[in-house]
Structure formats: structure tokens, C-alpha cells
């Protein structure tokens, strides 16, 4: 073993998001170390997040996906990249890794520090025939090449995408761009698991608007094959979907075999356990990316979060810590928490989330509240203003922010990122309401949607007035619908007492102040004014329907 840490041997296993970042960072902090990346695939540092966009032609050249090549790693960083080198085992006593190249040659390499970034692998459902010529995952460059080749070999008019997670929806969008008729099959009753049901509905509507047929809650029973080519997808309910191509995005699992066999501790989530510097239970071995469990900043417990940003951040942390001398390494930055912040574009809309959704709050038994607002992404009077729906979730009582979701044509990323920042600092709804944000009409509103969501949540917390959930049981309540006639004609609400908002000050005496009352409008804004008015007139128990009819109708 090398005694001088400046000259140590650093071996990185897996050379894409986390691994490539770790190696480059290690070199930047240690010019003398001998750094080698072992990658079982044929490319390093490719943009796996960009794969769907080449499929649809939006990223025109395949080469654009190759962020850095083996030559660049050597020329610029003097990092040796060995592609088609699969590591098969780790000898922790001897500090060596051994493996096999694609042509069957075995290799062995010593290390002082080992960084594992072996990623995750797509879940392969039982119907997935390995020999099939038109059923694929989209996880690697090779997968993408195979899909493109299959589409060149045989005309694809109809495709079935299995799984409505982020990758599945990106693939749907790109196939539609190529003029393919797409059917989406998802076994859960909604698309995009990180979103709550009513938020996901907006994306489902967008998919339908773009001609995508959907089978939500649809379990796949079997695929019909002819000559290793899938020709139809059969669902449990008897539906048969003729198809020319099937792309399966049914989730991923961490690739931990190597770590497991080396005796490294695997956490309760199935990911490799690491400390804040990404060291595993063996301090000479680091692990980053999809294969590890991170500290979830809201739940305060380990969680697997297979996303590119934490993988890159973790790679940077591990690379520096592994490469630095003992006396300085613990002064390098540590990983910190992860909140699962994510976003996807689906045709004309974006959707994303950060922190916990309501499903996760319920599962964790966190007493929470939610406020949903609709606003325009910049000043409504400025040309090009687009609708944005923002849902914030906070702890009942102290208003600690727990999470948020956004769906809209523009501006979702900015709102989610601000909320992720507040989450990082453990902030509250009150903190969110006080943020000093950049504003001019082309960019936002003097009261940004973030402020509006915080104001609604503050009102809720202080009962000024409180919100009632969009899907609450309204039977027995006095429902005061303050929408206008055309809104009511489009979307009637049975049993409601209709008083348009501008007539309420004159007609409120038609109502019974003793009855529990809920006010309703399209988005909750006018209903809030109505609820305040009625509260001011002595109504004992009045609430505002959160998100209004636009949410309830979903
Ligand atoms: P990877 O980047 O997957 O790298 C792991 C590498 O290890 C692989 O190249 C593999 O070949 C290699 N390897 C595995 N085992 C061995 C072994 N034994 N020996 C040698 N090499 C080995 N995330 C987002 O946040 N936003 C997105 O928009 C997004 N879009 C995505 C779109 C697609 C199509 C895909 C596939 C992923 C997307 N992701 C996205 C997820 C993101 O790419 C991953 O979270 C991230 O790449 C994980 O980094 P990693 O280093 O852990 O694994």
C-alpha cells in the first residue's frame, strides 16, 4: 500500500454520473494520485438523462450525449479510463479489485481508496423476454442504440410505454414527437408517483391532449410474441393493445451486488450505507449515486433517491475526501441532506416536486396541511403569462415546510428550487412568505406564486380562515359557491348556495351563520375573500375549499 496519501492509487468503479465526477474531483485536489476508472460499458460520462431526447430527435447528434471521452479524461486530467472492464469482486484485505473485460480477459488492480458508483438497474418484469427484438429498457447508451436500430429496421407506428415515471413520460413525449401512436400503461392509478393524485391529473390531461392513450391501474398480463417480436400487450382486464415497440420503465433497483459480496453494510432501504463523506462501513471504500442511501432532510432517515444531482454531488464529496491527506480530508465539504427534488417536461407542461408529498406524510404519520394556489408564472398582465399550480405541504401547528409540487407551462423549476432551498435550511411557511425574490413583470409577480402559497398556508395555520381539503366530504355543510354563472354552467357543484362574489356583501344574510360553512370558487382566491367576509359577519365555522373547484374536479 502507498504510504504517502499524495501518491495514492484511487480506483473508481462505474464511470458515469457519480464515478466520473468523483474521479475528476479527486484529480483537482490531488495532482499526484494515480486515478483509474473501470467502467463495464463502452462509454464513460455520457448523459443518460439526455437519452430520451435523442430518441425523439430533440438532441440531434448522438455525440452530444458523450459529455467527456476516455481521451479527454487522459489528456486533461491524466485519469486512466478502462471501458469494457467489469469489476467482479473486491478483496478488502489485499485492497484489490478483480474483474473481466468484454473480451474475457481477467484483470486485477490494487487500490488505496476505492470509489463505487455502480448505479442502479431497471426492474425487469416477468413479461420482458430477453431475446425479444422490440422490447427494451432505456437505461444506457446501448439501450438507446438498440431502440433506434429497431425503429430503423421495422416501421414503428404504435408503441407501448410501460411505467409512467419520469423516464417513461420522457419517452412517451419523444415517441409522439416522432409521429408514433403511443399507449401508456401504468399499474398505479396515476402517473408520476412523486406527485399527489390531483396534481398528477393535470399531466394526465396533457398526455390525453397530445393523443396518448392511457391505461392507469392497468397491470400487464402478458406480451404476445411472433418470431421474438412483441405484437400485442395484454392487460389483466382483457384489454389487448397491438404494438410495434414496447419500452419498459418500471422502476430501478440499486446495483449493490459487488458491495454486498465485499461485506459492506447495506442499509434498511437496500442501498449501501455511507457516512457524510460517502465512506462505506470500510473507510477505504466510498460509494455514491443510485447504489447508496442518502439522508433524507425532511424524514431525517436514510432513503434511496436515484437522481443525477445527488449522484454528482456525492461524487464530488467522495472524490475530494478519498484523495486528500488524512489531516485535511474531514475539512472538505460533506454530503448533507437530499430532498428528492425532481422535475420533468411532458409536452407543454412541467411537473416536479421536492420534499414530501401528502402520501409520504401520511405514511410517515406526520400531521400535515396543504395549500394549493393557481397563479401566473409572471405578472398576469404581461404578455405570455402561463398558469402555474403550486402546492405546498407543511406541518400542522408550527408550519415547518415539508414539501411542494408544481405543475405548469413555465416557472415550475424556479419555484421548486426556492422551496428546496427553504427545505435545506429547515424553514417554515413564514420564512417562505418573507423571501425577498427578484421581480419585474417579465419574470414574476410582486407577490410571487411562492408568496401566495405561503400566504394561503399562513391563513390556514392561523384560521384566517382555515382550508378544507379539496376532496373533503361536503355533505351537511353550507356550501357557498361564489363563482360566476358561466363557471357554474361548466362545472356545477351540487347542493351549493350560489352567490357570486360581488353580490356577497349584499346577500350574505341569505345564509345561516350557525351552520358549518365552506366557500368555493375556481381556485380558492375569491372563496378566501368570501370566507373572510362571512367570518367577519360572525359565521362560527367557515372554511375555504383548498384549490377550489379546479382541484376538486380532478
Ligand atoms: P450511473 O450514472 O448509472 O453509472 C453507473 C455506471 O456503473 C454504469 O455506466 C455502469 O455500466 C457501471 N457499472 C456498474 N457495475 C459495474 C461494475 N461491476 N464494473 C464496472 N462498471 C460498472 N436523473 C435526474 O435527476 N434527472 C433526469 O432528468 C434524469 N433522467 C434520466 C433519464 C434516463 C433515461 C436515465 C437512464 C436516468 C435518468 N436520471 C435522471 C437518473 C440519473 O441518470 C441517475 O440517477 C444517475 O446517473 C446515477 O448516477 P450513478 O453514478 O449512481 O450511476
Boltz pocket constraint, residues with backbone or C-beta under 6 A from the ligand:
constraints:
  - pocket:
      binder: B
      contacts: [[A, 13], [A, 14], [A, 15], [A, 16], [A, 17], [A, 18], [A, 19], [A, 38], [A, 39], [A, 40], [A, 41], [A, 43], [A, 48], [A, 49], [A, 50], [A, 51], [A, 52], [A, 85], [A, 86], [A, 87], [A, 88], [A, 117], [A, 118], [A, 119], [A, 120], [A, 138], [A, 139], [A, 140], [A, 167], [A, 255], [A, 258], [A, 288], [A, 289], [A, 290], [A, 291], [A, 305], [A, 306], [A, 307], [A, 308], [A, 309], [A, 311], [A, 341], [A, 343]]
      max_distance: 6.0
